[in-house]
Amino acid sequence: MEFTVDHRTVRALLEHGRAAIGSSQRELAQIMGSSYRTVQRMQAGQSDPSEAQMARLAAAVHPRDPKIAAQIAAAVGETLESLGIVARPSPPPASNGPALPPEDLVPLLAEAVVAAAAEVLGISPATMRPALVAALERAVRARLSVEAMHGALTAARAYRRSSAAPAKSPARHAAPTASE
C-alpha cells in the first residue's frame, strides 16, 4: 500500500524519531533497513521511506517515545496496535446489567427510594425507613435481588388487579334534610 505524506512531515518524523532513539544517520539507516545514502535523501526530502521502513522506525522509537512512535505509525495510516508494536487493548468486561452508581451517590439514592415509598403511603420518610430496612434485611437473607423482588411484586399487583371482582359501591344514604 502506497502512502503519501509531504516531505516536510517525513523529514520531521525522521528527525524526531532519530532524536528519540539517539542515533546517527548511519544507525538510523540500519534500523530502517536502508542505506546511509537513502536516509540522507529521505531527510533531505528527496526520497520517501517505505511503509515497512516507517514501521521499523516506529518499533525502534516506541520504547523511548511512544507519542512520536504513534505519529510515525499514523503517517503511514497505521497504529501501534496494527503494526504489532503494542498489544491491542482488551475489550471491556461484559456487563451483567447497568453500571452501579458511584459510591458517594448511594446514600442519596437510598433516601430517594425511602421518600418514594413514604410518599405512596402518605407518611414521613422517618416512619417508612424502618419498614424498608426490615423488608430489605429479609430479602437479603432470602438472597433476593432488587430486580427479583420488583418482578414478583409487580406480577402480584397485576394478578390482584385482574382477579379482583368489581368493588361494590357503598350504599349512599341521603343526608338528612332540615325538615327531618
Backbone as JSON, one array per atom type, in Angstrom:
{
  "sequence": "MEFTVDHRTVRALLEHGRAAIGSSQRELAQIMGSSYRTVQRMQAGQSDPSEAQMARLAAAVHPRDPKIAAQIAAAVGETLESLGIVARPSPPPASNGPALPPEDLVPLLAEAVVAAAAEVLGISPATMRPALVAALERAVRARLSVEAMHGALTAARAYRRSSAAPAKSPARHAAPTASE",
  "N": [[0.85, -1.17, 0.0], [0.65, 2.12, -0.91], [1.72, 5.14, 0.56], [1.13, 8.59, 1.12], [2.78, 11.38, 2.17], [3.67, 14.64, 2.96], [6.96, 15.86, 2.2], [8.13, 17.47, 4.17], [6.83, 16.64, 6.51], [7.63, 13.95, 6.66], [10.42, 14.34, 6.87], [10.48, 15.68, 9.36], [9.4, 13.71, 11.06], [11.3, 11.68, 10.77], [13.52, 12.98, 11.83], [12.65, 13.55, 14.48], [12.23, 10.96, 15.34], [14.8, 9.87, 15.1], [16.14, 11.48, 16.96], [14.8, 10.71, 19.28], [15.66, 8.09, 19.68], [18.3, 8.53, 19.8], [20.19, 8.23, 17.71], [22.62, 8.07, 15.03], [22.69, 9.12, 11.55], [23.65, 6.92, 10.14], [23.15, 4.81, 11.93], [20.39, 5.03, 12.0], [19.79, 4.33, 9.37], [20.48, 1.63, 9.45], [18.59, 0.68, 11.3], [16.24, 1.18, 9.88], [16.57, -0.44, 7.75], [17.84, 0.33, 5.38], [20.08, 2.08, 3.13], [22.76, 4.26, 4.13], [23.01, 6.48, 2.47], [20.44, 6.56, 1.38], [18.89, 7.24, 3.61], [19.93, 9.77, 4.03], [18.93, 11.04, 1.73], [16.18, 10.77, 2.27], [15.91, 12.39, 4.56], [16.54, 14.78, 3.45], [14.37, 15.23, 1.94], [14.23, 14.21, -0.59], [13.55, 11.67, -1.12], [11.21, 9.15, -0.26], [10.47, 7.17, 2.62], [9.65, 3.67, 2.8], [6.55, 2.02, 3.75], [7.19, -0.17, 5.36], [9.73, 0.54, 6.27], [9.11, 2.8, 7.82], [7.52, 1.55, 9.72], [9.42, -0.05, 11.01], [10.99, 1.98, 12.11], [9.12, 3.16, 13.85], [8.78, 1.04, 15.65], [11.33, 0.95, 16.79], [11.47, 3.43, 18.01], [9.38, 3.47, 19.82], [9.88, 2.35, 22.56], [11.24, 4.47, 23.73], [9.88, 6.86, 23.15], [6.72, 6.83, 23.02], [4.71, 8.51, 21.98], [5.8, 9.86, 19.73], [6.35, 7.58, 18.25], [3.76, 6.7, 17.72], [2.9, 8.78, 16.07], [4.57, 8.39, 13.88], [3.65, 5.9, 13.0], [1.02, 6.63, 12.36], [1.5, 8.28, 10.18], [1.79, 6.55, 8.08], [-0.68, 5.52, 7.89], [-1.31, 3.7, 9.88], [-1.57, 2.11, 13.14], [0.0, 1.82, 16.36], [-0.88, -0.55, 17.41], [-1.88, -1.93, 15.14], [0.47, -2.35, 13.81], [1.65, -4.15, 15.41], [3.27, -3.38, 17.46], [2.45, -2.6, 19.97], [0.21, -4.29, 22.2], [-3.17, -4.95, 21.35], [-5.8, -3.21, 22.97], [-7.57, -4.83, 25.59], [-10.95, -5.93, 25.32], [-13.61, -4.28, 27.08], [-14.81, -5.75, 30.15], [-17.62, -7.95, 30.02], [-20.79, -6.7, 30.77], [-23.0, -7.3, 33.44], [-25.42, -6.11, 33.61], [-26.85, -2.87, 34.3], [-24.5, -0.26, 35.03], [-23.17, 0.2, 38.29], [-24.11, 2.79, 40.61], [-22.02, 5.62, 41.46], [-20.13, 5.33, 44.48], [-20.43, 7.47, 46.32], [-22.95, 8.44, 45.75], [-24.79, 6.57, 46.57], [-26.0, 6.75, 49.25], [-27.71, 9.01, 48.86], [-29.37, 8.11, 46.78], [-30.57, 5.93, 48.03], [-32.05, 7.27, 49.99], [-33.82, 8.58, 48.3], [-35.34, 6.44, 47.4], [-36.55, 5.63, 49.79], [-38.06, 7.95, 50.29], [-39.81, 7.88, 48.09], [-41.34, 5.56, 48.63], [-42.49, 6.34, 51.05], [-44.02, 8.5, 50.23], [-45.99, 7.28, 48.65], [-47.48, 5.99, 50.61], [-48.23, 8.12, 52.11], [-46.85, 8.93, 54.37], [-44.2, 9.94, 56.62], [-40.72, 9.95, 55.6], [-39.09, 9.17, 57.75], [-40.73, 7.48, 59.21], [-41.18, 5.5, 57.35], [-38.66, 4.4, 56.79], [-37.7, 2.37, 58.79], [-39.42, 0.22, 58.2], [-38.78, -0.38, 55.55], [-36.1, -1.1, 55.89], [-36.37, -3.43, 57.43], [-37.75, -5.05, 55.59], [-35.87, -5.2, 53.5], [-33.73, -6.44, 54.81], [-34.79, -8.98, 55.24], [-35.1, -9.76, 52.58], [-32.43, -9.86, 51.77], [-31.48, -11.97, 53.39], [-32.97, -13.99, 52.24], [-31.79, -14.09, 49.85], [-32.69, -12.57, 47.67], [-32.75, -10.56, 44.82], [-32.97, -7.03, 44.07], [-34.17, -6.7, 41.62], [-35.52, -9.16, 41.28], [-37.34, -9.06, 43.39], [-38.8, -6.79, 42.62], [-39.93, -7.68, 40.21], [-41.53, -9.84, 41.17], [-43.28, -8.52, 42.96], [-44.53, -6.7, 41.27], [-45.78, -8.44, 39.47], [-47.53, -9.75, 41.26], [-49.17, -7.62, 42.04], [-50.37, -7.01, 39.58], [-51.75, -9.39, 39.17], [-53.56, -9.37, 41.32], [-55.1, -7.18, 40.6], [-56.25, -8.03, 38.18], [-57.75, -10.28, 38.94], [-59.49, -9.49, 40.85], [-62.81, -8.95, 41.94], [-65.26, -6.71, 40.67], [-65.51, -3.89, 42.67], [-68.06, -3.3, 45.06], [-70.08, -0.47, 45.24], [-70.39, 1.55, 48.09], [-73.47, 1.78, 49.93], [-75.35, 4.62, 49.56], [-76.42, 7.03, 51.68], [-78.95, 9.34, 51.98], [-78.41, 12.62, 52.92], [-79.66, 13.94, 55.94], [-82.42, 16.1, 55.79], [-83.34, 19.47, 56.56], [-85.96, 19.49, 57.3], [-86.41, 17.02, 58.44]],
  "CA": [[0.0, 0.0, 0.0], [1.43, 3.35, -1.05], [1.26, 6.22, 1.41], [1.64, 9.88, 0.7], [2.96, 12.35, 3.22], [4.57, 15.63, 2.39], [8.37, 15.65, 2.56], [8.43, 18.13, 5.45], [6.33, 15.78, 7.6], [8.54, 12.8, 6.71], [11.7, 14.82, 7.44], [10.29, 15.97, 10.79], [9.23, 12.44, 11.78], [12.59, 11.0, 10.79], [14.39, 13.7, 12.76], [12.16, 13.31, 15.84], [12.5, 9.55, 15.64], [16.25, 9.72, 15.28], [16.48, 12.13, 18.23], [14.24, 9.92, 20.38], [16.49, 6.9, 19.94], [19.69, 8.97, 19.94], [21.02, 7.55, 16.71], [23.19, 8.82, 13.9], [22.05, 8.75, 10.29], [24.09, 5.55, 9.81], [22.39, 3.89, 12.78], [19.0, 5.11, 11.54], [19.73, 3.53, 8.14], [20.5, 0.23, 9.85], [17.28, 0.41, 11.92], [15.19, 1.21, 8.86], [16.85, -1.43, 6.71], [18.18, 1.01, 4.13], [21.47, 2.56, 3.1], [23.04, 5.57, 4.72], [22.7, 7.49, 1.44], [18.97, 6.66, 1.25], [18.42, 8.01, 4.76], [20.28, 11.17, 3.77], [17.95, 11.54, 0.75], [14.88, 10.88, 2.96], [15.93, 13.55, 5.44], [16.62, 15.97, 2.59], [13.11, 15.36, 1.23], [14.42, 13.77, -1.97], [13.1, 10.29, -1.21], [10.28, 8.79, 0.81], [10.66, 5.82, 3.15], [8.52, 2.76, 2.57], [5.76, 1.75, 4.95], [7.93, -1.11, 6.2], [10.79, 1.29, 6.93], [8.48, 3.62, 8.85], [7.08, 0.63, 10.79], [10.63, -0.41, 11.77], [11.36, 3.15, 12.88], [8.15, 3.29, 14.95], [9.09, -0.01, 16.63], [12.56, 1.32, 17.49], [11.23, 4.65, 18.78], [8.34, 3.27, 20.84], [10.32, 2.24, 23.96], [11.76, 5.75, 24.25], [8.9, 7.94, 22.99], [5.52, 6.25, 22.4], [3.94, 9.51, 21.25], [6.43, 10.02, 18.41], [6.15, 6.3, 17.54], [2.37, 6.7, 17.23], [2.84, 9.72, 14.93], [5.23, 7.73, 12.74], [2.71, 4.89, 12.52], [-0.12, 7.32, 11.74], [1.92, 8.84, 8.9], [1.6, 5.52, 7.05], [-2.04, 5.02, 8.0], [-1.34, 2.55, 10.8], [-1.5, 2.4, 14.57], [0.99, 0.96, 17.02], [-1.52, -1.86, 17.55], [-1.95, -2.62, 13.84], [1.83, -2.74, 13.43], [2.09, -5.19, 16.35], [4.26, -2.81, 18.39], [1.8, -2.75, 21.27], [-0.95, -5.19, 22.17], [-4.48, -4.31, 21.24], [-6.43, -3.17, 24.29], [-8.59, -5.86, 25.85], [-12.29, -5.36, 25.36], [-14.08, -4.15, 28.46], [-15.52, -6.94, 30.58], [-19.06, -7.96, 29.75], [-21.58, -6.18, 31.88], [-24.14, -8.12, 33.85], [-26.51, -5.2, 33.89], [-26.43, -1.48, 34.31], [-23.38, 0.08, 35.91], [-23.55, 0.63, 39.63], [-23.88, 4.22, 40.8], [-20.82, 5.93, 42.25], [-20.27, 5.05, 45.92], [-20.89, 8.64, 47.06], [-24.36, 8.71, 45.46], [-25.66, 5.52, 47.12], [-26.89, 7.24, 50.32], [-28.74, 9.89, 48.31], [-30.32, 7.3, 46.02], [-31.33, 5.16, 49.01], [-33.03, 8.18, 50.58], [-34.85, 8.83, 47.28], [-36.22, 5.26, 47.42], [-37.35, 5.74, 51.02], [-39.01, 9.05, 50.09], [-40.84, 7.44, 47.14], [-42.23, 4.63, 49.34], [-43.23, 7.12, 52.04], [-44.99, 9.32, 49.52], [-47.1, 6.41, 48.25], [-48.29, 5.72, 51.79], [-48.6, 9.37, 52.76], [-46.2, 9.02, 55.68], [-42.89, 10.58, 56.55], [-39.61, 9.03, 55.36], [-38.6, 8.64, 59.02], [-41.62, 6.38, 59.57], [-41.05, 4.47, 56.32], [-37.31, 3.82, 56.77], [-37.55, 1.08, 59.5], [-40.16, -0.83, 57.49], [-37.99, -0.77, 54.39], [-34.9, -1.79, 56.37], [-36.78, -4.8, 57.8], [-38.07, -5.79, 54.36], [-34.63, -5.45, 52.77], [-32.96, -7.45, 55.56], [-35.38, -10.28, 54.95], [-34.78, -10.07, 51.18], [-31.01, -10.24, 51.72], [-31.38, -13.32, 53.95], [-33.58, -14.92, 51.28], [-30.98, -13.96, 48.64], [-33.49, -11.99, 46.6], [-32.22, -9.31, 44.28], [-33.97, -5.98, 43.93], [-34.91, -6.97, 40.38], [-36.43, -10.29, 41.51], [-38.43, -8.57, 44.23], [-39.63, -5.9, 41.81], [-40.72, -8.51, 39.3], [-42.54, -10.59, 41.92], [-44.29, -7.6, 43.49], [-45.27, -6.15, 40.14], [-46.65, -9.51, 38.98], [-48.57, -9.97, 42.26], [-50.09, -6.49, 41.96], [-51.13, -7.17, 38.35], [-52.65, -10.53, 39.37], [-54.65, -8.94, 42.2], [-55.98, -6.28, 39.85], [-57.03, -8.73, 37.16], [-58.62, -11.3, 39.51], [-60.41, -8.9, 41.82], [-64.17, -8.69, 41.45], [-65.54, -5.27, 40.74], [-65.88, -3.47, 44.02], [-69.41, -2.75, 45.18], [-70.03, 0.87, 45.8], [-71.14, 1.57, 49.35], [-74.81, 2.37, 49.84], [-75.31, 6.03, 49.9], [-77.59, 7.49, 52.43], [-79.2, 10.76, 51.75], [-78.17, 13.44, 54.1], [-80.94, 14.41, 56.48], [-82.79, 17.46, 55.43], [-83.69, 20.32, 57.7], [-87.34, 19.21, 57.7], [-86.49, 15.75, 59.14]],
  "C": [[0.89, 1.24, 0.0], [0.87, 4.41, -0.11], [1.86, 7.51, 0.89], [1.63, 10.83, 1.89], [3.91, 13.39, 2.64], [5.97, 15.46, 2.97], [8.73, 16.31, 3.89], [7.98, 17.27, 6.64], [7.25, 14.58, 7.76], [9.86, 13.21, 7.34], [11.57, 15.05, 8.94], [10.15, 14.68, 11.59], [10.55, 11.67, 11.87], [13.53, 11.66, 11.81], [13.96, 13.47, 14.21], [12.43, 11.86, 16.27], [13.96, 9.3, 15.92], [16.68, 10.33, 16.61], [15.98, 11.3, 19.42], [15.1, 8.71, 20.71], [17.97, 7.26, 20.04], [20.63, 8.31, 18.95], [21.58, 8.51, 15.68], [22.41, 8.44, 12.65], [22.43, 7.33, 9.89], [23.3, 4.52, 10.62], [20.92, 3.87, 12.38], [18.83, 4.27, 10.27], [19.68, 2.05, 8.48], [19.15, -0.17, 10.45], [16.2, 0.28, 10.86], [15.42, 0.19, 7.75], [17.14, -0.79, 5.37], [19.64, 1.46, 4.2], [21.56, 3.93, 3.76], [22.65, 6.67, 3.74], [21.2, 7.66, 1.28], [18.39, 7.46, 2.41], [18.76, 9.49, 4.57], [19.27, 11.78, 2.8], [16.57, 11.72, 1.4], [14.84, 12.15, 3.83], [16.06, 14.85, 4.66], [15.31, 16.18, 1.82], [13.2, 14.94, -0.23], [13.92, 12.35, -2.19], [12.15, 10.03, -0.05], [10.58, 7.38, 1.31], [9.44, 4.96, 2.81], [7.73, 2.61, 3.87], [6.52, 0.84, 5.91], [9.06, -0.39, 6.94], [10.24, 2.16, 8.06], [8.01, 2.75, 10.02], [8.27, 0.22, 11.64], [11.08, 0.76, 12.65], [10.41, 3.32, 14.07], [8.43, 2.27, 16.04], [10.33, 0.36, 17.44], [12.33, 2.52, 18.41], [10.3, 4.39, 19.97], [8.85, 3.14, 22.28], [10.78, 3.56, 24.58], [10.73, 6.87, 24.19], [7.66, 7.4, 22.27], [4.7, 7.25, 21.58], [4.5, 9.72, 19.84], [6.23, 8.73, 17.6], [4.74, 6.24, 16.96], [2.21, 7.65, 16.04], [3.48, 9.11, 13.69], [4.29, 6.68, 12.14], [1.54, 5.55, 11.79], [0.24, 7.89, 10.37], [1.77, 7.84, 7.76], [0.24, 4.85, 7.18], [-2.19, 3.81, 8.92], [-1.43, 3.06, 12.23], [-0.41, 1.52, 15.16], [0.42, -0.45, 17.19], [-1.51, -2.61, 16.22], [-0.57, -3.05, 13.35], [2.39, -3.82, 14.35], [3.14, -4.69, 17.34], [3.73, -2.86, 19.82], [0.59, -3.66, 21.1], [-2.23, -4.38, 22.03], [-5.1, -4.29, 22.63], [-7.49, -4.26, 24.42], [-9.95, -5.21, 25.83], [-12.75, -5.24, 26.81], [-14.84, -5.4, 28.87], [-17.01, -6.81, 30.31], [-19.8, -7.5, 30.99], [-22.73, -7.11, 32.18], [-25.32, -7.24, 34.2], [-26.0, -3.78, 33.89], [-25.29, -1.25, 35.31], [-23.91, 0.53, 37.26], [-23.29, 2.12, 39.79], [-22.6, 4.44, 41.59], [-21.13, 5.79, 43.74], [-20.84, 6.25, 46.68], [-22.35, 9.0, 46.8], [-25.3, 7.7, 46.1], [-26.53, 6.03, 48.26], [-28.01, 8.14, 49.81], [-29.8, 9.1, 47.55], [-31.17, 6.45, 46.96], [-32.4, 6.03, 49.65], [-34.14, 8.51, 49.58], [-35.84, 7.67, 47.22], [-37.13, 5.32, 48.64], [-38.43, 6.81, 50.84], [-40.13, 8.63, 49.14], [-41.83, 6.51, 47.82], [-43.09, 5.39, 50.34], [-44.32, 7.94, 51.38], [-46.2, 8.51, 49.11], [-48.04, 6.17, 49.43], [-48.74, 6.98, 52.53], [-48.04, 9.49, 54.17], [-44.83, 9.65, 55.51], [-41.82, 9.53, 56.23], [-39.06, 8.42, 56.64], [-39.45, 7.46, 59.48], [-41.44, 5.21, 58.61], [-39.74, 3.71, 56.42], [-37.21, 2.49, 57.53], [-38.29, -0.07, 58.81], [-39.37, -1.31, 56.27], [-36.73, -1.52, 54.8], [-35.25, -3.23, 56.71], [-37.07, -5.63, 56.55], [-36.8, -6.13, 53.59], [-33.75, -6.47, 53.48], [-33.49, -8.85, 55.28], [-35.06, -10.7, 53.51], [-33.34, -10.52, 51.04], [-30.84, -11.65, 52.26], [-31.93, -14.36, 53.0], [-32.83, -14.92, 49.94], [-31.8, -13.5, 47.43], [-32.82, -10.71, 46.11], [-33.35, -8.29, 44.22], [-34.82, -6.24, 42.69], [-35.92, -8.1, 40.56], [-37.62, -9.85, 42.36], [-39.37, -7.69, 43.42], [-40.52, -6.7, 40.88], [-41.83, -9.26, 40.02], [-43.65, -9.67, 42.43], [-45.15, -7.0, 42.38], [-46.24, -7.19, 39.59], [-47.8, -9.76, 39.95], [-49.61, -8.86, 42.2], [-50.97, -6.62, 40.71], [-52.14, -8.3, 38.49], [-53.83, -10.11, 40.23], [-55.62, -8.04, 41.46], [-56.86, -7.05, 38.88], [-58.01, -9.73, 37.76], [-59.62, -10.73, 40.51], [-61.77, -8.65, 41.18], [-64.4, -7.2, 41.52], [-66.03, -4.92, 42.14], [-67.29, -2.92, 44.01], [-69.29, -1.37, 45.77], [-70.85, 0.88, 47.07], [-72.48, 2.25, 49.17], [-74.72, 3.81, 50.29], [-76.59, 6.38, 50.63], [-77.73, 8.98, 52.16], [-78.96, 11.51, 53.04], [-79.53, 13.91, 54.63], [-81.2, 15.87, 56.09], [-83.19, 18.21, 56.67], [-85.1, 20.0, 58.2], [-87.43, 17.93, 58.5], [-86.19, 15.91, 60.57]]
}
